[in-house]
Amino acid sequence: MSEHDDKIDNIIKQIDEYGSKFLRLQFSDIHGIPKSMAVSLKKPDDAEDIINNGLLFDGSSVAGFVDINNSDLALKPDITTFSTLPW
């Protein structure tokens, strides 16, 4: 098992341990303004799927990203930045 797989397994264990119901993905737009989205974890493998494959979203809804014709983007989390929120 690779170090990358170990990190993913650790993340999944933390999500299960804390009973997390959502993943909050955060990124910055081209102006450096933080943007985020919360994704509901409905099935046990939802978190692992998002970590491995990313999450599709409409990039045209973020100012300066892309126009409506090229708006399908994937947001893929950086697993080294994973943390749990205290609430």
Secondary structure, 3 states (H helix, E strand, C coil): CCHHHHHHHHHHHHHHHHCCCEEEEEEECCCCCEEEEEEECCCCCHHHHHHHHCEEEEHHHCCCCCCHHHCEEEECCCHHHCCCCCC
